[in-house]
Amino acid sequence: MKRVTADEAVKLIHSGDTVLIGGSGGGHAVPEALMAALERRFLAEGEPRAITAVHPVGLGDGDKHGANHFAHEGLLKRVISGTFVNSPKISDLALADKIEGYTLPQGALSLLMREMAAGRPGLITKTGLHTFVDPRHGGGRQSQCAPEGVVELIEFRGEEYLFFKPMHIDVCFLRGTTADEDGNVTMEQEAVFLEMLSESQATKRCGGLVIVQVKRMAKRGTLPPKQVKIPGILVDLVVVEPKQWQTFGTEYDPSYAGELRVPLSDIPVLPLDARKIIARRAAMELFPGAICNLGSGISTGIANVAAEEGVLDEVCLTNEQGLIGGAPASGNEAGAARNYHALIDQPYQFDFYDGGGLDLAFLSFAEVDAEGNVNVSRFGNRIIGPGGFINISQNAKAVIYSGTFTAGKCDFDWSGEGLRIVKDGEHRKLVEKVLQITYSGPYGRERGQRVLYVTERAVFQLGEAGVALIEIAPGVDLERDVIGRMGFRPIVAPDLKLMDASLFKPEPVGLSRILAGRAPRAGSPRLAAGTTHSLAAE
């Protein structure tokens, strides 16, 4: 292991290299100093050129950090990522067909790192079938110039699967907190672990170069061995960045690192607006012991609602980055969490998700169509990508999609009983046909999933014949404010109900009371009453 500067490290990257980058979203364990150094070199020297950037999770602050450093014509040839939402400059290049852009399921890319590390042929999974990742619907391609073939449709034992192909990695950028003189790396101040170990192993198997950015150095033999996340045998170069922030927006929050738990009163109470109403209604689907995922967007507000209502410890909220329990962070900090019970590597979290471990998935939507298909990955002039959405939505037992009914500037009044729409959004989100399928309604129905679509003025359910309207907000006109603002006519439930009036009031809605009246999550069948009695008798 050698210690070098970031500028010295990036001089070892050649034109045409494939660069694998660890980290998540808004700066969580993102090797920002290395990415910025590569940009500086390109702007100064015009080298390297035509690199391929691979990162399972989207990286950036929506402006200039993270993957945005690579958004220069000539520097980047291809990008393969879970999402471009954090790096709009990358999205712009893909839209202009100036790079080969692919967005693939975050979980598939995360698990693929482990397959590559072991030298296995690739990842075989059902995740992504019947979505835009399926080669029959685009194969994850987000630019016209992107060749087909990154994902293949295969048949195994009479069933359809997707095959995600391995990649040859030349250089890997990773990040930790502390490195010792042998290159052993710990991550004690990081908000996430992700797949740093698998990425370093995969790179070494390819004969590639592993470069790790850290905040500080330690003497050989002084790091607690069980805290080492990247062993020194896998590390070639270490770059020390003393001013390394925990995320792009937070210098250091000890609760993100699991050092302490914050009082629930420190978790912000959301203002009463459309987003809070939606989060509240979605939260009404919770039950004691439910294991849930909170996706990005409106759904992250469920953690704030649960904390305000005093039920945060009655359910288990998780996120795909590997956090279990507590309150997942929202906004640009999404991916971190406070008061969590455990933090595991991201591939193991996706093992649990893909295996059907989630009781409830709370996700957002940009578009919903008459078949119940959902689009979050591409709309208007924006390429977002799926992130962990496809793994989560396709494999959870029940899915609750949340979003405002329309897009654009809205003005609502809830000073009376219910909801009054003062000014509606200009753009429809419930459309005849989604632009890109990120979740397949027919495939979900085929597999028996329970699916809800929650908005501030109406709640829909996926049924055998399509999308059905099952609840409407008090004060809203059915034809004018709901059906008239949709691109298709939904089935209207014969027992159409009013949304709970408490959703529209500033006071708590009484989630604790609601949960108390529901059966808890079922345990193992072996712990059924008869078995329990026999154990008690013994």
C-alpha positions as CSV (number, residue, x, y, z in Angstrom):
1,M,0.0,0.0,0.0
2,K,1.2,3.5,-0.9
3,R,0.0,6.8,0.3
4,V,-0.5,9.4,-2.5
5,T,-2.4,12.5,-3.2
6,A,-5.6,12.5,-5.2
7,D,-3.9,14.2,-8.1
8,E,-1.2,11.6,-8.1
9,A,-3.7,8.7,-7.9
10,V,-5.7,9.8,-10.9
11,K,-2.6,10.0,-13.2
12,L,-2.8,6.2,-13.2
13,I,-6.1,6.2,-15.0
14,H,-5.8,5.6,-18.8
15,S,-8.1,6.5,-21.6
16,G,-10.7,3.8,-22.2
17,D,-10.6,2.5,-18.6
18,T,-13.6,1.3,-16.7
19,V,-13.7,3.1,-13.3
20,L,-15.9,1.6,-10.5
21,I,-17.0,4.0,-7.8
22,G,-18.4,3.3,-4.4
23,G,-20.7,5.5,-2.4
24,S,-24.3,6.6,-2.3
25,G,-26.4,9.5,-3.2
26,G,-25.7,12.8,-1.5
27,G,-22.2,12.2,-0.4
28,H,-22.6,9.1,1.7
29,A,-19.1,7.4,1.6
30,V,-18.5,9.0,-1.8
31,P,-14.8,9.4,-2.8
32,E,-15.4,13.0,-3.7
33,A,-11.7,14.1,-3.7
34,L,-10.8,11.4,-6.2
35,M,-13.7,12.3,-8.5
36,A,-12.8,16.0,-8.4
37,A,-9.1,15.2,-9.1
38,L,-10.1,13.2,-12.2
39,E,-12.1,16.1,-13.5
40,R,-9.2,18.5,-12.8
41,R,-6.8,16.3,-14.7
42,F,-9.2,16.1,-17.7
43,L,-9.7,19.8,-17.8
44,A,-6.0,20.5,-17.6
45,E,-4.6,17.8,-19.9
46,G,-7.6,16.5,-21.9
47,E,-6.8,13.0,-20.5
48,P,-8.1,10.4,-19.8
49,R,-10.7,10.1,-22.5
50,A,-13.6,7.8,-23.1
51,I,-13.8,6.2,-19.7
52,T,-16.7,4.0,-18.5
53,A,-18.0,5.0,-15.0
54,V,-19.9,2.3,-13.0
55,H,-21.5,3.0,-9.7
56,P,-24.4,1.0,-8.3
57,V,-25.9,4.0,-6.5
58,G,-26.4,7.4,-8.0
59,L,-23.8,9.9,-6.8
60,G,-24.1,13.7,-6.5
61,D,-25.7,16.8,-5.0
62,G,-27.8,17.7,-8.0
63,D,-25.2,20.3,-9.0
64,K,-21.5,19.9,-9.2
65,H,-20.4,17.1,-6.9
66,G,-20.2,13.3,-7.3
67,A,-20.8,12.0,-10.8
68,N,-21.3,15.5,-12.1
69,H,-17.5,15.8,-12.1
70,F,-17.5,13.4,-15.0
71,A,-20.0,15.3,-17.1
72,H,-17.6,16.5,-19.8
73,E,-17.7,15.5,-23.5
74,G,-14.7,13.4,-24.2
75,L,-14.1,12.3,-20.6
76,L,-17.0,10.0,-20.4
77,K,-18.0,7.4,-23.0
78,R,-20.4,5.3,-21.0
79,V,-22.1,5.3,-17.6
80,I,-23.8,2.4,-15.8
81,S,-25.6,3.4,-12.7
82,G,-28.7,2.8,-10.6
83,T,-29.9,6.4,-11.1
84,F,-28.9,9.8,-12.5
85,V,-31.2,11.7,-10.1
86,N,-28.2,13.1,-8.2
87,S,-26.2,14.0,-11.4
88,P,-28.4,16.0,-13.8
89,K,-25.4,16.9,-15.9
90,I,-24.9,13.2,-16.7
91,S,-28.6,13.0,-17.5
92,D,-28.2,15.9,-19.9
93,L,-25.4,14.2,-21.7
94,A,-27.4,11.0,-22.1
95,L,-30.5,12.9,-23.3
96,A,-28.3,14.6,-25.9
97,D,-26.9,11.2,-27.0
98,K,-23.4,12.3,-26.2
99,I,-22.7,9.3,-23.9
100,E,-23.9,5.7,-23.7
101,G,-26.2,5.9,-20.7
102,Y,-27.7,2.9,-18.8
103,T,-29.7,2.9,-15.6
104,L,-30.1,-0.5,-14.0
105,P,-31.6,-1.7,-10.8
106,Q,-29.4,-0.7,-7.9
107,G,-29.9,-4.1,-6.3
108,A,-28.9,-5.9,-9.4
109,L,-25.7,-3.8,-9.7
110,S,-24.9,-4.3,-6.0
111,L,-25.3,-8.0,-6.2
112,L,-23.4,-8.2,-9.5
113,M,-20.3,-6.8,-7.7
114,R,-20.3,-9.9,-5.5
115,E,-20.7,-12.2,-8.5
116,M,-17.8,-10.4,-10.2
117,A,-15.7,-10.8,-7.1
118,A,-16.2,-14.5,-7.1
119,G,-15.6,-14.9,-10.9
120,R,-19.1,-16.2,-11.5
121,P,-20.6,-15.6,-14.9
122,G,-22.9,-12.8,-13.9
123,L,-26.2,-12.2,-12.1
124,I,-29.3,-14.2,-12.9
125,T,-32.5,-12.7,-11.4
126,K,-36.2,-12.1,-12.1
127,T,-35.7,-8.5,-10.9
128,G,-36.5,-6.2,-13.8
129,L,-38.7,-8.5,-15.8
130,H,-41.4,-6.6,-17.7
131,T,-39.9,-3.2,-16.9
132,F,-37.7,-1.0,-19.1
133,V,-34.7,-3.0,-17.9
134,D,-36.1,-6.1,-19.7
135,P,-34.4,-6.2,-23.2
136,R,-37.9,-6.5,-24.7
137,H,-38.5,-3.0,-23.4
138,G,-35.1,-1.3,-23.8
139,G,-32.6,-3.2,-21.7
140,G,-32.0,-0.3,-19.4
141,R,-30.7,1.9,-22.2
142,Q,-31.3,5.7,-21.6
143,S,-29.6,7.0,-24.7
144,Q,-30.0,6.1,-28.4
145,C,-26.3,5.4,-28.9
146,A,-26.1,2.9,-26.0
147,P,-25.6,-0.6,-27.5
148,E,-28.0,-3.4,-26.6
149,G,-26.7,-6.4,-24.7
150,V,-25.8,-5.2,-21.2
151,V,-28.8,-7.2,-20.0
152,E,-30.0,-10.5,-21.6
153,L,-33.4,-12.3,-21.3
154,I,-32.7,-16.0,-20.7
155,E,-34.7,-19.1,-19.9
156,F,-33.7,-21.4,-17.1
157,R,-35.7,-24.5,-16.1
158,G,-38.7,-23.2,-18.1
159,E,-38.8,-19.8,-16.4
160,E,-37.7,-16.3,-17.7
161,Y,-34.9,-14.5,-16.0
162,L,-32.7,-11.5,-16.7
163,F,-28.9,-12.0,-17.0
164,F,-26.8,-9.0,-15.9
165,K,-23.3,-9.4,-17.5
166,P,-20.1,-8.8,-15.5
167,M,-17.7,-6.0,-16.4
168,H,-13.9,-5.7,-16.5
169,I,-12.8,-3.2,-13.9
170,D,-9.6,-1.3,-14.3
171,V,-9.7,1.2,-11.4
172,C,-11.9,1.4,-8.3
173,F,-12.5,4.5,-6.2
174,L,-13.7,3.7,-2.6
175,R,-14.0,5.6,0.7
176,G,-13.5,4.9,4.4
177,T,-12.8,6.8,7.5
178,T,-9.4,5.5,8.7
179,A,-6.6,3.5,7.0
180,D,-3.6,2.1,8.8
181,E,-0.1,1.7,7.4
182,D,-1.0,-1.6,5.8
183,G,-4.0,-0.3,4.0
184,N,-6.7,-1.8,6.3
185,V,-9.7,0.5,6.1
186,T,-12.4,1.1,8.7
187,M,-15.7,3.0,8.2
188,E,-16.6,4.1,11.7
189,Q,-17.7,7.6,10.8
190,E,-19.5,6.7,7.5
191,A,-23.3,6.6,7.3
192,V,-23.3,3.5,5.1
193,F,-21.2,0.5,4.3
194,L,-22.6,-0.5,0.8
195,E,-20.6,-3.0,-1.2
196,M,-17.1,-1.6,-0.6
197,L,-15.7,-5.1,0.1
198,S,-17.2,-6.7,-3.0
199,E,-16.1,-3.8,-5.2
200,S,-12.5,-4.1,-4.0
201,Q,-12.5,-7.8,-4.5
202,A,-14.0,-7.6,-8.0
203,T,-11.4,-5.0,-9.0
204,K,-8.5,-7.1,-7.7
205,R,-9.8,-10.2,-9.6
206,C,-9.6,-8.1,-12.8
207,G,-6.1,-7.1,-12.0
208,G,-7.3,-3.6,-11.4
209,L,-6.2,-0.8,-9.1
210,V,-8.0,-0.1,-5.8
211,I,-7.7,3.5,-4.5
212,V,-9.3,4.4,-1.2
213,Q,-10.0,7.9,0.1
214,V,-9.9,8.2,3.9
215,K,-10.1,11.0,6.5
216,R,-7.1,9.9,8.6
217,M,-4.3,7.5,9.1
218,A,-3.5,5.1,12.0
219,K,-0.4,3.3,13.0
220,R,0.0,-0.3,11.8
221,G,-1.8,-2.8,14.1
222,T,-3.9,-0.3,16.0
223,L,-7.2,-0.6,14.2
224,P,-9.7,-3.0,15.8
225,P,-9.6,-6.0,13.4
226,K,-13.4,-6.6,13.5
227,Q,-14.0,-3.0,12.3
228,V,-11.9,-3.4,9.2
229,K,-14.3,-3.3,6.2
230,I,-11.7,-3.3,3.4
231,P,-8.6,-5.5,4.2
232,G,-5.2,-4.1,3.3
233,I,-4.6,-7.0,1.0
234,L,-7.2,-5.4,-1.4
235,V,-5.9,-1.8,-1.3
236,D,-3.2,-0.4,-3.5
237,L,-3.3,3.3,-2.8
238,V,-4.6,5.5,0.0
239,V,-5.5,9.2,-0.3
240,V,-5.9,11.1,2.9
241,E,-8.5,13.9,2.8
242,P,-8.7,15.5,6.3
243,K,-11.6,17.7,5.4
244,Q,-13.8,14.8,4.2
245,W,-17.4,15.4,5.1
246,Q,-19.8,12.6,6.1
247,T,-22.2,13.7,3.3
248,F,-22.3,16.6,0.9
249,G,-24.6,18.5,3.3
250,T,-23.3,17.3,6.7
251,E,-19.8,17.6,8.1
252,Y,-20.5,15.0,10.8
253,D,-23.6,13.7,12.5
254,P,-22.9,11.1,15.2
255,S,-26.4,9.7,14.8
256,Y,-25.7,8.8,11.2
257,A,-22.6,6.9,12.3
258,G,-24.5,5.1,15.0
259,E,-22.6,6.7,17.8
260,L,-25.7,7.9,19.6
261,R,-29.5,8.0,19.4
262,V,-31.3,11.3,19.2
263,P,-34.5,12.1,21.0
264,L,-37.5,11.6,18.8
265,S,-38.3,15.3,19.3
266,D,-35.1,16.0,17.3
267,I,-36.6,14.4,14.2
268,P,-38.3,17.2,12.4
269,V,-42.1,17.5,12.4
270,L,-43.4,18.0,8.8
271,P,-45.5,21.1,8.1
272,L,-49.1,20.4,7.1
273,D,-49.0,20.2,3.3
274,A,-49.9,17.8,0.5
275,R,-46.7,15.8,1.1
276,K,-47.5,15.3,4.8
277,I,-51.1,14.3,4.0
278,I,-49.9,11.7,1.6
279,A,-47.3,10.4,4.0
280,R,-49.9,10.2,6.8
281,R,-52.3,8.2,4.6
282,A,-49.6,5.8,3.5
283,A,-48.5,5.4,7.1
284,M,-52.0,4.2,7.9
285,E,-51.1,0.9,6.2
286,L,-48.6,0.1,8.9
287,F,-49.1,-2.6,11.4
288,P,-47.1,-3.7,14.5
289,G,-43.8,-5.3,13.6
290,A,-44.1,-4.5,9.9
291,I,-40.8,-4.6,8.1
292,C,-40.8,-1.8,5.6
293,N,-38.7,0.1,3.0
294,L,-39.1,3.8,2.6
295,G,-38.2,4.9,-0.9
296,S,-37.0,8.4,-1.8
297,G,-39.4,11.4,-2.3
298,I,-42.6,11.7,-0.4
299,S,-42.3,8.3,1.2
300,T,-39.3,9.3,3.4
301,G,-41.8,11.5,5.2
302,I,-43.3,8.4,6.8
303,A,-40.4,8.2,9.2
304,N,-41.1,11.8,10.3
305,V,-44.8,11.0,10.7
306,A,-44.1,7.8,12.7
307,A,-41.7,9.7,15.0
308,E,-44.3,12.5,15.5
309,E,-47.0,9.9,16.3
310,G,-44.8,7.9,18.6
311,V,-44.9,4.7,16.7
312,L,-41.4,4.7,15.2
313,D,-40.3,1.8,17.5
314,E,-43.4,-0.3,16.7
315,V,-42.4,-0.9,13.2
316,C,-39.1,-1.6,11.4
317,L,-38.2,0.9,8.7
318,T,-35.3,0.1,6.4
319,N,-33.6,1.5,3.4
320,E,-31.7,-0.3,0.6
321,Q,-28.3,1.0,1.6
322,G,-28.4,-1.5,4.5
323,L,-29.9,0.4,7.5
324,I,-32.4,-1.5,9.6
325,G,-34.7,0.2,12.1
326,G,-34.8,3.8,13.2
327,A,-35.7,6.8,11.1
328,P,-34.4,6.9,7.5
329,A,-33.2,10.4,6.5
330,S,-35.0,12.4,3.9
331,G,-34.2,14.9,1.2
332,N,-30.6,15.1,0.1
333,E,-29.6,13.0,3.1
334,A,-31.7,10.1,2.0
335,G,-29.7,6.9,2.4
336,A,-28.6,7.6,6.0
337,A,-30.7,7.0,9.1
338,R,-30.9,7.9,12.7
339,N,-31.5,5.6,15.7
340,Y,-31.1,2.5,13.6
341,H,-30.7,-1.0,15.1
342,A,-28.2,-2.4,12.6
343,L,-26.2,-1.6,9.5
344,I,-25.3,-4.3,7.0
345,D,-23.7,-4.3,3.6
346,Q,-26.0,-3.3,0.8
347,P,-25.8,-6.6,-1.1
348,Y,-27.2,-8.4,2.0
349,Q,-30.0,-6.0,2.3
350,F,-30.9,-6.7,-1.3
351,D,-30.7,-10.4,-0.7
352,F,-33.4,-9.9,2.0
353,Y,-35.5,-7.7,-0.3
354,D,-35.3,-9.9,-3.3
355,G,-36.2,-12.9,-1.1
356,G,-39.5,-11.3,-0.2
357,G,-38.6,-10.1,3.2
358,L,-40.4,-6.8,3.0
359,D,-44.0,-6.6,4.3
360,L,-44.6,-3.1,3.0
361,A,-42.8,-1.0,0.5
362,F,-43.5,2.7,0.5
363,L,-42.4,4.2,-2.8
364,S,-43.1,7.3,-4.9
365,F,-44.5,7.6,-8.4
366,A,-44.1,10.1,-11.3
367,E,-46.7,8.5,-13.5
368,V,-49.4,5.8,-13.1
369,D,-51.4,4.4,-16.0
370,A,-54.7,2.5,-16.4
371,E,-52.9,-0.9,-16.1
372,G,-51.3,0.1,-12.8
373,N,-47.8,0.5,-14.4
374,V,-45.6,3.0,-12.6
375,N,-42.9,5.2,-14.0
376,V,-40.3,6.9,-11.8
377,S,-37.3,6.4,-14.2
378,R,-37.8,8.8,-17.1
379,F,-40.3,11.6,-17.7
380,G,-40.3,15.0,-19.3
381,N,-36.7,16.0,-20.1
382,R,-35.3,14.1,-17.1
383,I,-33.6,10.7,-16.8
384,I,-33.9,9.5,-13.3
385,G,-33.3,5.8,-13.3
386,P,-34.8,3.2,-10.9
387,G,-32.4,3.2,-8.0
388,G,-33.5,0.4,-5.7
389,F,-37.1,0.8,-6.8
390,I,-37.4,-2.3,-9.0
391,N,-35.9,-4.7,-6.5
392,I,-38.2,-3.3,-3.8
393,S,-41.4,-2.9,-5.7
394,Q,-41.2,-6.2,-7.5
395,N,-40.5,-8.4,-4.4
396,A,-42.4,-6.8,-1.5
397,K,-45.6,-8.4,-0.3
398,A,-47.5,-5.1,-0.6
399,V,-46.5,-1.8,-2.3
400,I,-47.9,1.6,-1.4
401,Y,-47.0,4.2,-4.1
402,S,-47.3,7.9,-3.0
403,G,-47.3,11.1,-5.0
404,T,-49.2,14.3,-5.6
405,F,-52.1,13.9,-7.9
406,T,-50.8,16.4,-10.4
407,A,-47.4,17.9,-11.2
408,G,-46.7,21.6,-11.1
409,K,-47.5,24.4,-8.7
410,C,-50.5,23.6,-6.6
411,D,-52.4,25.5,-3.9
412,F,-54.6,23.7,-1.4
413,D,-56.8,24.9,1.5
414,W,-57.5,22.5,4.5
415,S,-58.7,25.1,6.9
416,G,-62.2,23.6,6.7
417,E,-63.3,19.9,6.8
418,G,-61.2,18.2,4.2
419,L,-59.5,19.5,1.1
420,R,-60.2,22.4,-1.2
421,I,-58.2,22.8,-4.4
422,V,-57.4,26.5,-4.9
423,K,-55.0,25.9,-7.8
424,D,-54.3,22.6,-9.4
425,G,-51.0,21.4,-11.0
426,E,-50.8,21.8,-14.8
427,H,-49.5,18.3,-15.6
428,R,-51.3,15.0,-15.3
429,K,-49.5,12.2,-13.4
430,L,-52.3,9.6,-13.9
431,V,-51.9,9.0,-17.6
432,E,-53.2,6.7,-20.3
433,K,-49.8,5.1,-20.8
434,V,-46.6,5.7,-18.8
435,L,-43.5,6.8,-20.8
436,Q,-41.3,4.1,-19.2
437,I,-42.3,1.1,-17.1
438,T,-40.5,0.9,-13.8
439,Y,-43.1,-1.3,-12.2
440,S,-45.4,-3.6,-14.2
441,G,-48.9,-3.6,-12.8
442,P,-50.0,-6.7,-14.7
443,Y,-46.9,-8.6,-13.5
444,G,-47.6,-7.5,-9.9
445,R,-51.2,-8.6,-10.2
446,E,-50.0,-12.0,-11.6
447,R,-47.9,-12.5,-8.5
448,G,-50.7,-11.5,-6.1
449,Q,-49.2,-8.3,-4.8
450,R,-51.5,-5.8,-2.9
451,V,-50.9,-2.4,-4.5
452,L,-52.1,1.1,-3.5
453,Y,-51.6,4.5,-5.1
454,V,-52.0,7.3,-2.6
455,T,-52.4,11.0,-3.4
456,E,-53.6,14.0,-1.4
457,R,-57.1,13.8,-2.9
458,A,-57.7,10.1,-3.8
459,V,-56.5,6.6,-3.1
460,F,-56.5,3.9,-5.8
461,Q,-56.0,0.1,-5.7
462,L,-54.7,-2.3,-8.3
463,G,-57.5,-4.8,-9.0
464,E,-58.1,-7.6,-11.5
465,A,-59.6,-5.2,-14.0
466,G,-57.1,-2.4,-13.6
467,V,-56.8,0.7,-11.3
468,A,-59.8,1.3,-9.0
469,L,-60.7,4.4,-7.1
470,I,-61.4,3.4,-3.5
471,E,-61.1,6.6,-1.4
472,I,-61.7,10.3,-2.1
473,A,-60.8,13.3,0.1
474,P,-63.7,15.2,1.8
475,G,-64.5,18.4,0.0
476,V,-63.3,17.1,-3.4
477,D,-65.6,16.8,-6.4
478,L,-65.3,13.3,-8.0
479,E,-65.6,14.2,-11.6
480,R,-64.1,17.7,-11.6
481,D,-61.1,17.2,-9.3
482,V,-60.3,13.5,-9.8
483,I,-61.6,11.7,-12.9
484,G,-61.5,14.9,-15.0
485,R,-57.8,15.4,-14.1
486,M,-56.8,11.8,-15.2
487,G,-55.7,10.4,-18.5
488,F,-58.0,7.4,-18.1
489,R,-61.3,6.6,-16.4
490,P,-60.7,4.4,-13.3
491,I,-63.0,1.8,-12.0
492,V,-65.0,3.5,-9.2
493,A,-65.5,1.2,-6.2
494,P,-69.2,0.7,-5.4
495,D,-68.3,1.4,-1.7
496,L,-66.2,4.5,-2.4
497,K,-65.0,5.8,0.9
498,L,-63.9,9.2,2.2
499,M,-60.3,9.6,3.3
500,D,-60.0,10.0,7.0
501,A,-60.7,13.6,7.9
502,S,-57.9,13.7,10.5
503,L,-55.4,13.5,7.6
504,F,-56.2,17.2,6.8
505,K,-55.9,18.6,10.4
506,P,-52.7,19.8,12.1
507,E,-53.1,17.5,15.1
508,P,-51.7,13.9,15.0
509,V,-53.9,11.4,13.3
510,G,-53.7,8.8,16.1
511,L,-51.4,6.2,14.4
512,S,-50.7,4.6,17.8
513,R,-54.4,3.9,18.3
514,I,-54.7,2.5,14.7
515,L,-51.7,0.2,15.2
516,A,-53.0,-1.0,18.5
517,G,-56.1,-2.4,16.8
518,R,-54.2,-4.4,14.3
519,A,-52.7,-7.9,14.5
520,P,-48.8,-7.9,14.7
521,R,-46.6,-9.3,12.0
522,A,-46.8,-13.1,12.0
523,G,-43.8,-15.0,13.2
524,S,-42.5,-18.4,12.1
525,P,-45.2,-21.1,11.7
526,R,-43.1,-23.1,14.2
527,L,-44.0,-20.6,16.8
528,A,-47.8,-21.2,16.3
529,A,-49.9,-21.6,19.4
530,G,-49.5,-25.4,19.7
531,T,-45.8,-25.3,19.5
532,T,-45.5,-22.4,21.9
533,H,-47.7,-24.3,24.5
534,S,-45.5,-27.4,24.2
535,L,-42.4,-25.4,24.7
536,A,-43.9,-23.7,27.8
537,A,-44.9,-27.1,29.2
538,E,-41.3,-28.3,28.9
